[in-house]
Amino acid sequence: MLNTTGELYTEEFKNKKVDVFAPGQDIISSYLNEKMTLDTGVSFATAYTSGYAAILIQEYNQNGQAFDRSSSLHHLKEYSLSVNVIIIP
């Protein structure tokens, strides 16, 4: 999980097997009574990554390309700086 500056949120993530790190600190989320809040956690980073993966799958399908793990990791590596995602080789 990444913090707001694009670095690892805590050192504990260095010791884990992770393919993709995504933002997980201060994620804007809906709250009670039509309010918004900033939330932090791995579940928010997971949602961020899942949403990005869904966009990738849609793009591949619209272009008639096969979508697999290799092509998705290649795409994430290519655009990682623009979306604030870190790929671990």
Secondary structure as UniProt FT lines:
FT   TURN            4..5
FT   HELIX           11..15
FT   STRAND          20..21
FT   STRAND          27..31
FT   HELIX           32..34
FT   STRAND          35..39
FT   HELIX           42..62
FT   TURN            63..64
FT   HELIX           69..83
FT   STRAND          86..87
//
